[in-house]
Amino acid sequence: MKFAHAFTEQLQGNEYPSEWLDAAIRYRQLKKCIKKVQRELAELGLTADMLKTLAKEKVVNNEPAPNGVESNILLKRRGSHGSRISNSSTESSSVEFDEEEWLSKNPAPELVAREEALKQAITFSYWFDGTLQSFVPKLVLTVDSEDGGLPINVSLAPETRRALEELVAQQRQGLATTAAPSAAEAAGKEHVPAAADNTIDVDVGHTSQQGNDNEDLLPLLEVPEGGIRRERRDSQHQVVIPLSSDYEFFSTLTHEISLIDTLQTREEASITSHIVSLSDHITCVSKPTSLSRHSDLYPWREIFQLYIESGIFFSTRERDNHKQRAVEDVEAKIKCFGSEMKRRGIVKSFRNKKSGVFLGQFLQVNLEILRLLRFREINKTAMRKILKKFDKRTSLSASSSFPSFIASDPFLTSHLAKALCFTIQNRLLTLIPQLDDYLCPICSSISVKPVRLECSHVFCVRCLVKLQREWKRFCPICRGDVVLKADSSNLDVGLWNFLRQYFPKEAREKQMENEKEVALEQFRVMQSQGMGGLGRCVVM
C-alpha cells in the first residue's frame, strides 16, 4: 500500500475532528508540487542523476588541501627540476622538460589526493535563506574555472551545458555592470591572496644560476620578478539557479506545519484546563474518611498508584533511560491499565457515584493525549516521507537541509507528552499521598509516631528505640551522630496527625503491631525475672 493511501486511512480511521483534518499535511498536493519541480529542473537539463553526481562535497570543494598539498607538490616538482638542470648542464646547453612525463614517473600521494579533489569542477548546493517566516530556497551552481565559464572537461548533456552557460553568462554580465572597478582602482589595488591552497612557495636559488636555460621553467613555477612568493586568485564562481516550484512546495509545507503547531498549542491548553478542573473534582471525592462518610480516598490512591507503576507515556526502567514510548506502546499501556483496574474491581469499591464519572474523565484525558500524539506522529512521518520523495525525484538533499532549517519549530522540538504528563503529575497524582513516601527506612512500613532527628531523617518510634537500646549513635542514612540525642521532643506531631488522617488503616495496623511487640517484650522480661519477683516455681 502506498503511503499516500495509508496516510489518508490513518487520518480518517482515527475519527479526527474536521479542523484537525484541515491542519494535516496535504501529502497528495505536495506530490504534485514535486512533479513541478522535476519538470522545471528538466527544462534546465538538470536530471536527478546529474544533480546527484554533481552534488556539493564540502570537504572536497570548500576546504583547503591538507598540509599545503598544492605547495608541496610544486616544491617537489621544483626540487626535481633543479636536480635535472644541474646534472644535465654539463652535458648540454638546453633542457627539455615534459611535465606530464615527469609526473607519470614520479607519482606523489599528495598529487593524487589533489587531483581527486579537483575532479569535480562543477558542484551544486541547496539550502534555505532567511527565517522560518520568510525564506527562499536556493539552488546554487558553483563553477571552478579560470574564465568563469564551464570547464570543457566536464561531461554534460548539450542542453544542460547550454542552459548553464546562459546562467553563468547572465551572472557575469550582471556582476560586470554593477561592480566593475575603474582602471585606476584596479591598478592601485594590491594583490590579495584568495585561498591558502593557491599559495606557492618557490626557491629560486637554482633557477637564477642557469641563465637562459631555465627561462622555460619560470612560467611553470610562477616565480615573480625579484620575489619568492606569488599568489593566485580563487577561480570559483557561484550562480543562483532561479526556481519557483520549489518555493511553492516548501511554502505549502511550512504553512501546514504552522497549522499543526497552532492546533497543538490549542489542544494542549484545552487538555491542561481539563486536568485542572478534574483535580478539583477528585479532591472533593477523595477527602479523608474523617471528613467525609462517602470518601473514596483508598480507591483513588490505588488508581493513581497503578497509573504510576504502569508508566503509560514514559518507560520507568533505567536501561530505557526513561524515554518516551511509541504511540503503539502508549495505546497498549492504556488498555492494560483499564484491564487491571477492572480485574481488581476498583470501580465497584467506589462509595461516591461521582467517582465513576471522574474516572471516565481521567481515562478520556489520557486518550486525548494519545490522539494528539498520534496525529503529530503521522504528520511527522508524512513530512519525512514527502521530503524523501522530493530528494528521490530531484536529488537536492532537502530531507537533511529542511529539518535543520526548521529545527527550532515546535513541531519538531515540542515535548508534548512530557509537558502534559508533568501537569498530570503535579495536579492529579499529588492530590492523594502515596504510602511509599512515608515508610520508615528501617522496617519499611508506615512511620507510626514518626521521630524526626536533627539530620531531618524520619524513623518510626519503635525502630529508633531499638537503635538507642543497642547504643547505636549514627543515623542509618547519613551517619550523623544524632540517634542518642533524640527524645520525646523529636516526635513530629504534625506528621503523625497527617498520617492518621490519610492512612488510617495502615496507621492502626502498625500501632497494633507495635503494641503487640511491646507486650511480647514485657512478657519475656517478666518470664526471665520470675513471676512477681519471687523466683522460679519449685513445682514447675
RADARA-V836862 format. One record per run of one state. SS is the DSSP state (2 for helix, 1 for strand, 0 for the rest). FROM is the first residue (numbers start at 1). TO is the last residue. If there is no record, write none. Layout:
SS | FROM | TO
SS | FROM | TO
//
This chain:
0 | 1 | 2
2 | 3 | 13
0 | 14 | 17
2 | 18 | 23
0 | 24 | 26
2 | 27 | 43
0 | 44 | 47
2 | 48 | 53
0 | 54 | 54
1 | 55 | 55
0 | 56 | 57
2 | 58 | 61
0 | 62 | 68
2 | 69 | 88
0 | 89 | 98
2 | 99 | 105
0 | 106 | 108
2 | 109 | 117
0 | 118 | 121
1 | 122 | 130
0 | 131 | 134
1 | 135 | 144
0 | 145 | 157
2 | 158 | 179
0 | 180 | 182
2 | 183 | 188
0 | 189 | 195
2 | 196 | 198
1 | 199 | 201
0 | 202 | 206
2 | 207 | 209
0 | 210 | 210
2 | 211 | 221
0 | 222 | 228
1 | 229 | 231
0 | 232 | 235
1 | 236 | 241
0 | 242 | 244
2 | 245 | 285
0 | 286 | 296
2 | 297 | 310
0 | 311 | 313
1 | 314 | 314
0 | 315 | 317
2 | 318 | 320
0 | 321 | 323
1 | 324 | 324
0 | 325 | 326
2 | 327 | 344
0 | 345 | 346
2 | 347 | 349
0 | 350 | 352
2 | 353 | 394
0 | 395 | 397
2 | 398 | 405
0 | 406 | 409
2 | 410 | 413
0 | 414 | 415
2 | 416 | 429
0 | 430 | 434
2 | 435 | 438
1 | 439 | 439
0 | 440 | 445
1 | 446 | 446
0 | 447 | 449
1 | 450 | 452
0 | 453 | 457
1 | 458 | 460
2 | 461 | 469
0 | 470 | 473
1 | 474 | 474
0 | 475 | 480
1 | 481 | 481
0 | 482 | 487
2 | 488 | 490
1 | 491 | 491
0 | 492 | 492
2 | 493 | 502
0 | 503 | 503
2 | 504 | 529
0 | 530 | 530
2 | 531 | 533
0 | 534 | 540
//
